[in-house]
Amino acid sequence: MEPVENPQTPVQLPESSQPEVVVRYTPQRSVWISVVVLILLGAGGFWWQVKNNQSNSDRNPDGSIASKQNSGLFGNDDEQGNENDASSDVSPLKAGAVAWNTIGDSEPVRTTEPLNFYNVPVQVFKVGDIQEGEYRGKILALGVAKDAYDFFRLDEGQQLSEYVFFVAESDGVAVAWDPTFVHYPDARCPNSSSVQGCQKYYEINEKLGLTDNNQVSLVTLIPPEFKNELFLTTSEKRVRLGLSGYLTRLKASADGLLRVDQSQSGFQILKKVDPQSSERILPVVSYFIFLPIASMPVAVEPDFVDENYVPQITWTLGEKSSASYRFGVYAYGWEDCYDGIPQNQLRLHLIQTGVTKSGTAVYEANPKTEQGVYRCLHEKTKRYVYNPITDEGAYEQ
C-alpha cells in the first residue's frame, strides 16, 4: 500500500481507548508485539485496532452480546472499581477435587537419584491434596530437576519451564500421570526420543517412575489451565490467550497489578504495567494468570490473524502494496517511536485506512504529518538474519 497522498480528517476515537505494548510469549521465543498497536511498514506503519461493541470476541457463551463500554483488550479494565483489587484471593485454594499448596519455598517430599547424563537429581513437591474421586488421599505432585528448581527459587523474576504434574503417594512415588501435563520447552520430545536435547525429558520421566503402565487420563482431576496446551479463552470477556508454560513467582500483591478477567476454572488474570513506561504513549503491558501454585505469563491473541500470524485486513485507503510486512524478531525499542505524539492528542494524529476480517476499523498514524514515526520504525524493526553456515548474523536493511 502506497503512503497516503492527502491527509485525512483526524479520527474521533473513544476517550477511554488506550494503546498498549504487550509482551508476547511463545514456546520457542519471547518477542515484542503489540496486540492493540501493530507495526506495518509500507502500509503506513502504525495501525490501531479498535474493537467494536459487537465483535465475536465480545459475545457471551450463549451468543448474546456482552456489555462493553470501551475498546481495551479486556474492555473497560481500568474502570471496574473494587473488582480490580489484585490483593484479593486471585486463585481459589480449592478447585475441583484438589486443595492446593503454593510452591517456591516448600521442601521436596522426594529426591531421586541423579540423572545419568546431567548428574542432577529430580525433586518432587506436593502442590495439592486430592480430596475427592479415585485418587482421594493421594497428592498432586510437581516433578522438576533440582538445578532448574534452585534457579527458580532465586527471586520472583526467575521462571520454571521444565516440569511435570502427576498423582503420587504422600512420599512422592508416582501413581498416575498424563502426558498432557508434562511441560518441556521442545514440543517434539514427547513423540521422539531421538531428537537432540530430549534426553533430559526421558530421564526425568524415568526417574519419577512415569511409565506406560501408570499412564492414564487426568483431565477430569487437574484443571485445564495446567495442561501443556498453547491457548485458553477467558470466561468473562471471551479473550483468547496464549500460554507461555513458564511458572513464575510473581505474587498478586505485587505493585502495579490490575484484575482484568478470569479463566474457566476461576483463576484470575491480572495485567502489569511496566512502571518505567507508564507515562509513555505506548506503555509496556504484560499479563499473568495466577494459578493456585504459581503465576504464569500469558499473551492476548489478536482475533484478526491467520494461523501464521498474518493480519487479515482489507485496506480502504491507498492504491497498491509496496512492501511486505516487517516483523522484527529481536527488534526492541520501537515503541518509543511514538513518544513525540502527545498522549492526550493521539486521536488527532490517526487516520482510518482499513478494516479487519470481522469489520473492525484499523487506524494508523497519519503518514503526511508523522513522517518521523515511520523513519524511526523502519530503523528499529529490522529483522535479525542468522546464517547457520557462517555462524554469523546481521540486521537486514
C-alpha positions as CSV (number, residue, x, y, z in Angstrom):
1,M,0.0,0.0,0.0
2,E,1.4,3.4,-1.0
3,P,1.6,6.2,1.5
4,V,-1.5,8.3,1.6
5,E,-1.2,11.3,-0.7
6,N,-3.6,13.6,1.1
7,P,-4.0,14.0,4.9
8,Q,-7.4,12.7,6.1
9,T,-9.6,14.2,8.7
10,P,-8.3,13.0,12.2
11,V,-10.5,10.2,13.5
12,Q,-12.5,10.5,16.7
13,L,-11.7,7.6,18.9
14,P,-13.3,6.7,22.2
15,E,-11.9,8.8,25.1
16,S,-11.0,5.6,27.0
17,S,-9.2,3.9,24.2
18,Q,-5.5,3.5,25.1
19,P,-3.0,1.5,23.0
20,E,-0.6,-0.8,24.8
21,V,2.6,-2.6,24.0
22,V,2.2,-6.2,25.2
23,V,4.9,-8.7,26.0
24,R,4.2,-11.8,23.9
25,Y,5.5,-15.2,25.0
26,T,5.7,-18.2,22.6
27,P,7.1,-21.7,23.4
28,Q,10.3,-21.1,21.4
29,R,11.0,-17.4,21.9
30,S,9.9,-14.2,23.5
31,V,9.3,-11.3,21.2
32,W,7.7,-7.9,21.4
33,I,4.5,-7.5,19.6
34,S,1.6,-5.1,20.1
35,V,-1.9,-6.5,20.3
36,V,-3.8,-3.2,20.1
37,V,-1.0,-1.5,18.3
38,L,0.8,-3.4,15.5
39,I,3.6,-2.5,13.1
40,L,3.3,-2.4,9.3
41,L,5.9,-0.7,7.1
42,G,4.9,0.2,3.6
43,A,1.2,0.1,4.6
44,G,1.6,3.1,6.7
45,G,3.4,1.8,9.8
46,F,1.2,2.3,12.8
47,W,-2.2,0.9,12.9
48,W,-4.5,0.5,15.8
49,Q,-7.4,-1.9,16.1
50,V,-10.4,-0.6,18.0
51,K,-12.7,-3.5,18.7
52,N,-16.3,-2.6,18.1
53,N,-19.0,-3.3,20.7
54,Q,-20.4,-6.3,18.8
55,S,-17.3,-8.2,17.7
56,N,-17.3,-12.0,18.0
57,S,-14.9,-11.8,21.0
58,D,-17.5,-9.8,22.9
59,R,-20.2,-12.4,22.8
60,N,-21.4,-14.4,25.8
61,P,-21.2,-18.2,25.6
62,D,-25.0,-18.2,24.7
63,G,-24.3,-16.0,21.7
64,S,-25.7,-12.8,23.2
65,I,-23.8,-9.6,23.1
66,A,-21.8,-8.9,26.2
67,S,-21.9,-5.4,27.7
68,K,-18.8,-3.5,27.0
69,Q,-18.1,0.2,27.5
70,N,-14.9,0.8,25.7
71,S,-12.4,-0.9,23.3
72,G,-9.5,-2.0,25.5
73,L,-8.0,-5.5,25.3
74,F,-10.3,-6.7,28.1
75,G,-12.9,-4.0,27.8
76,N,-13.0,-1.3,30.4
77,D,-10.4,-3.0,32.6
78,D,-9.2,0.3,34.1
79,E,-12.6,1.3,35.5
80,Q,-14.0,-1.7,37.3
81,G,-13.9,-0.4,40.8
82,N,-13.3,-2.9,43.5
83,E,-13.2,-5.8,41.1
84,N,-9.7,-4.7,40.1
85,D,-8.3,-5.2,43.6
86,A,-5.4,-7.6,42.8
87,S,-4.8,-8.2,46.5
88,S,-7.9,-10.3,46.8
89,D,-7.9,-14.1,46.6
90,V,-6.9,-14.4,43.0
91,S,-6.8,-18.2,42.8
92,P,-9.2,-20.5,44.7
93,L,-7.2,-22.7,47.1
94,K,-9.6,-25.5,46.3
95,A,-10.6,-26.1,42.7
96,G,-12.5,-29.3,41.9
97,A,-11.0,-32.2,43.8
98,V,-7.7,-30.6,44.8
99,A,-6.8,-28.4,47.8
100,W,-3.7,-26.5,46.7
101,N,-0.4,-25.6,48.1
102,T,1.9,-22.8,46.7
103,I,5.4,-23.6,45.5
104,G,8.6,-21.6,45.8
105,D,9.6,-22.0,49.4
106,S,8.3,-25.5,50.1
107,E,10.6,-28.5,50.6
108,P,10.5,-31.6,48.4
109,V,8.8,-34.8,49.6
110,R,11.1,-36.9,47.5
111,T,14.5,-36.6,45.8
112,T,15.6,-39.2,43.2
113,E,19.0,-40.4,42.2
114,P,20.9,-38.1,39.8
115,L,20.1,-38.2,36.2
116,N,22.6,-40.3,34.2
117,F,23.7,-37.6,31.8
118,Y,23.1,-34.4,33.7
119,N,24.2,-35.6,37.1
120,V,21.4,-33.7,39.0
121,P,18.5,-35.3,40.9
122,V,14.8,-34.8,40.3
123,Q,12.8,-33.4,43.2
124,V,9.1,-34.0,43.9
125,F,7.0,-31.3,45.6
126,K,3.4,-31.5,46.9
127,V,1.2,-28.9,45.2
128,G,-2.1,-30.2,46.4
129,D,-4.1,-32.8,48.4
130,I,-6.6,-34.8,46.4
131,Q,-9.8,-34.9,48.4
132,E,-12.3,-36.5,46.0
133,G,-12.6,-39.3,43.5
134,E,-10.4,-42.2,42.5
135,Y,-7.2,-40.7,43.9
136,R,-8.6,-39.4,47.2
137,G,-5.8,-39.4,49.8
138,K,-3.1,-39.1,47.2
139,I,-1.2,-35.9,46.4
140,L,-0.9,-33.9,43.2
141,A,2.9,-33.6,42.7
142,L,5.2,-31.5,40.7
143,G,8.4,-33.1,39.4
144,V,11.4,-30.9,38.4
145,A,15.2,-31.2,38.1
146,K,16.9,-29.8,41.1
147,D,19.1,-27.4,39.2
148,A,16.1,-25.8,37.5
149,Y,14.2,-25.5,40.7
150,D,17.1,-24.0,42.6
151,F,17.4,-21.3,39.9
152,F,13.6,-20.8,40.1
153,R,13.8,-20.1,43.8
154,L,16.4,-17.3,43.5
155,D,13.9,-14.5,43.1
156,E,10.5,-13.6,41.6
157,G,12.0,-12.8,38.2
158,Q,13.1,-16.4,37.5
159,Q,10.9,-18.9,35.5
160,L,10.4,-22.6,35.5
161,S,10.0,-24.2,32.1
162,E,10.6,-27.9,32.6
163,Y,8.3,-29.7,35.0
164,V,5.5,-32.3,35.2
165,F,2.3,-32.7,37.2
166,F,1.3,-36.2,38.3
167,V,-0.5,-38.1,41.0
168,A,1.7,-39.6,43.8
169,E,1.7,-41.2,47.2
170,S,2.5,-38.8,50.1
171,D,6.2,-39.8,49.8
172,G,6.3,-38.7,46.1
173,V,6.2,-42.1,44.5
174,A,4.3,-41.9,41.2
175,V,0.8,-43.4,41.0
176,A,-0.6,-42.0,37.7
177,W,0.5,-39.4,35.1
178,D,-0.8,-37.9,31.9
179,P,1.5,-36.6,29.1
180,T,-0.9,-33.6,28.7
181,F,0.5,-32.2,32.0
182,V,4.2,-32.6,31.1
183,H,5.9,-29.3,30.3
184,Y,9.0,-29.2,28.3
185,P,10.3,-26.4,26.0
186,D,10.8,-28.6,23.0
187,A,7.4,-29.9,22.0
188,R,8.9,-32.6,19.8
189,C,10.3,-34.5,22.8
190,P,7.2,-36.4,23.9
191,N,6.9,-38.0,20.5
192,S,10.6,-38.7,19.6
193,S,13.4,-39.9,21.9
194,S,15.9,-39.4,19.1
195,V,15.6,-35.6,18.9
196,Q,18.8,-34.0,20.1
197,G,18.3,-32.3,23.5
198,C,15.3,-34.6,24.5
199,Q,17.4,-37.0,26.6
200,K,16.6,-35.0,29.8
201,Y,12.9,-35.2,29.2
202,Y,13.0,-39.0,29.1
203,E,15.4,-39.3,32.0
204,I,13.2,-37.2,34.2
205,N,10.2,-39.3,33.4
206,E,12.2,-42.5,34.1
207,K,13.5,-41.3,37.5
208,L,10.0,-40.2,38.6
209,G,8.5,-43.6,37.6
210,L,6.2,-42.3,34.9
211,T,5.8,-45.4,32.7
212,D,3.3,-46.8,30.2
213,N,1.8,-48.9,32.9
214,N,0.6,-45.9,35.0
215,Q,-0.2,-43.5,32.2
216,V,-3.9,-42.5,32.3
217,S,-6.1,-39.5,31.6
218,L,-6.1,-36.9,34.4
219,V,-8.1,-34.2,32.6
220,T,-11.1,-34.6,35.0
221,L,-8.8,-34.2,38.0
222,I,-6.3,-31.4,37.1
223,P,-7.7,-28.1,35.8
224,P,-7.2,-27.4,32.1
225,E,-5.0,-24.4,32.9
226,F,-2.3,-26.8,33.9
227,K,-2.1,-28.5,30.5
228,N,0.8,-28.1,28.2
229,E,-1.5,-26.5,25.6
230,L,-0.9,-23.2,24.0
231,F,-4.2,-21.3,24.3
232,L,-7.2,-20.7,26.5
233,T,-10.3,-18.5,26.3
234,T,-11.2,-16.4,29.3
235,S,-14.6,-16.9,30.9
236,E,-15.8,-13.3,31.3
237,K,-14.8,-11.4,28.2
238,R,-14.0,-14.4,25.9
239,V,-10.5,-13.2,25.1
240,R,-8.1,-15.8,23.6
241,L,-4.8,-16.1,25.5
242,G,-1.6,-17.7,24.5
243,L,0.1,-19.6,27.4
244,S,3.8,-19.4,27.9
245,G,4.0,-22.5,30.0
246,Y,6.5,-20.8,32.3
247,L,5.8,-20.7,36.0
248,T,6.9,-17.6,37.9
249,R,6.9,-16.4,41.5
250,L,5.2,-13.1,40.9
251,K,2.7,-12.6,43.7
252,A,-0.7,-11.0,43.3
253,S,0.2,-8.5,46.0
254,A,2.9,-7.0,43.8
255,D,2.6,-3.3,42.9
256,G,1.0,-2.3,39.6
257,L,-1.3,-5.4,39.1
258,L,-4.8,-5.0,37.9
259,R,-7.5,-7.7,37.6
260,V,-8.9,-7.9,34.0
261,D,-10.6,-11.3,33.7
262,Q,-10.6,-15.0,34.9
263,S,-10.1,-18.4,33.4
264,Q,-12.7,-21.1,33.1
265,S,-11.6,-22.6,36.4
266,G,-11.9,-19.2,38.2
267,F,-8.1,-18.4,38.2
268,Q,-7.7,-14.7,38.0
269,I,-5.9,-12.9,35.1
270,L,-4.1,-9.7,36.0
271,K,-2.2,-7.2,33.9
272,K,1.0,-5.4,34.9
273,V,2.2,-2.1,33.5
274,D,5.9,-1.5,33.4
275,P,6.3,1.5,35.8
276,Q,9.2,2.9,33.7
277,S,6.8,3.2,30.7
278,S,3.5,4.1,32.4
279,E,3.7,7.7,31.3
280,R,4.6,6.9,27.7
281,I,2.1,6.9,24.9
282,L,2.7,3.2,24.5
283,P,3.1,1.7,27.9
284,V,4.6,-1.8,28.1
285,V,1.9,-4.2,29.5
286,S,2.2,-7.9,30.4
287,Y,-0.5,-10.3,31.5
288,F,-0.4,-13.2,34.0
289,I,-2.7,-16.0,35.0
290,F,-2.5,-16.7,38.7
291,L,-2.7,-20.4,39.3
292,P,-3.0,-21.7,42.9
293,I,0.6,-22.8,42.9
294,A,2.3,-20.0,41.0
295,S,1.8,-17.4,38.3
296,M,2.2,-17.8,34.5
297,P,2.8,-15.2,31.8
298,V,0.1,-15.1,29.1
299,A,-0.4,-13.1,25.9
300,V,-3.5,-11.7,24.4
301,E,-4.0,-13.3,20.9
302,P,-5.2,-10.9,18.1
303,D,-8.5,-12.1,16.7
304,F,-7.7,-10.9,13.1
305,V,-4.7,-13.0,12.2
306,D,-4.4,-16.4,10.5
307,E,-2.5,-19.5,11.7
308,N,0.7,-17.9,10.6
309,Y,0.0,-14.6,12.4
310,V,-0.5,-12.7,9.1
311,P,-3.1,-10.0,9.7
312,Q,-6.3,-10.4,7.7
313,I,-7.0,-6.8,6.7
314,T,-8.8,-5.2,3.9
315,W,-7.3,-1.8,3.1
316,T,-9.7,1.0,2.3
317,L,-7.1,3.7,1.6
318,G,-4.1,3.5,-0.8
319,E,-3.7,2.1,-4.2
320,K,-1.3,-0.8,-4.1
321,S,1.1,-2.8,-1.9
322,S,4.6,-1.5,-1.9
323,A,6.3,-3.6,0.9
324,S,5.8,-6.8,2.8
325,Y,5.0,-6.9,6.5
326,R,8.1,-6.2,8.6
327,F,8.1,-8.3,11.7
328,G,11.3,-7.5,13.7
329,V,12.1,-10.6,15.8
330,Y,14.7,-9.4,18.4
331,A,13.8,-5.8,17.5
332,Y,13.3,-3.8,20.6
333,G,12.7,-0.2,21.5
334,W,10.4,0.6,18.6
335,E,7.6,1.6,20.9
336,D,9.3,4.9,21.7
337,C,8.9,6.0,18.1
338,Y,5.5,7.4,19.1
339,D,6.8,9.4,22.1
340,G,6.7,12.6,20.1
341,I,2.9,12.4,19.9
342,P,1.1,14.0,23.0
343,Q,-0.8,11.3,24.8
344,N,-3.9,13.5,25.1
345,Q,-3.8,14.2,21.3
346,L,-3.3,10.7,19.9
347,R,-6.7,10.6,18.1
348,L,-5.8,13.8,16.2
349,H,-2.8,12.1,14.7
350,L,-4.6,9.0,13.3
351,I,-6.5,8.1,10.1
352,Q,-8.6,5.1,9.3
353,T,-7.1,3.0,6.5
354,G,-8.7,-0.4,6.7
355,V,-10.9,-3.0,8.4
356,T,-10.2,-6.4,9.8
357,K,-12.0,-9.6,8.6
358,S,-14.6,-9.0,11.3
359,G,-15.2,-5.5,10.1
360,T,-13.3,-3.7,12.9
361,A,-11.7,-0.4,11.9
362,V,-7.9,-0.2,11.6
363,Y,-6.1,3.1,12.2
364,E,-2.6,4.3,11.5
365,A,-0.5,7.4,12.2
366,N,-1.1,10.0,9.5
367,P,1.9,9.4,7.1
368,K,1.7,13.0,6.0
369,T,2.2,14.6,9.4
370,E,4.0,11.8,11.3
371,Q,6.9,11.0,9.0
372,G,9.3,10.9,11.9
373,V,7.3,7.9,13.3
374,Y,7.9,5.9,10.1
375,R,11.6,6.7,9.8
376,C,12.0,5.6,13.4
377,L,10.0,2.4,12.9
378,H,11.9,1.5,9.7
379,E,15.2,1.6,11.6
380,K,14.0,-0.1,14.8
381,T,12.1,-3.0,13.3
382,K,14.9,-4.5,11.3
383,R,14.9,-8.3,11.2
384,Y,18.0,-10.1,12.5
385,V,19.0,-12.8,10.0
386,Y,21.2,-15.6,11.2
387,N,23.4,-17.7,8.9
388,P,23.9,-21.2,10.4
389,I,26.7,-22.0,7.9
390,T,28.9,-19.0,8.8
391,D,27.5,-18.8,12.4
392,E,27.1,-15.1,11.9
393,G,24.1,-12.8,11.7
394,A,23.2,-9.2,10.7
395,Y,20.2,-6.9,10.7
396,E,18.5,-6.6,7.3
397,Q,18.3,-3.1,5.8
